[in-house]
């Protein structure tokens, strides 16, 4: 994984779309609706928009705190999606230079 795939910061735009900035400064958007509509299991919790929009960036990766089904004797409380998937399924934001920057300290 390259630093350009790691996320520096992100903000929820609504309708399961996230705008994010990579650690290399590239701005991109990703629409999670196709991913969430095609899978069951761990993604079930993220289909709830109130849960979905409570993501945060942890070491360059979009992460959610959710209650997932137990695997063996452990309860899983975090869920993340591979940066490679996010990068490959996102779209670059094209704007005139200097016109964009996410200035948030926390996801809202």
Secondary structure, DSSP 8 states (H G I E B T S, - for coil): --GGGSEEEEEEEETTEEEEEETTS-EEEEE-HHHHHH--GGGGGGGSHHHHTT-EEETTEEEEEEEEEEETTEEEEEEE--HHHHHHT-EE----TTS-----SS--
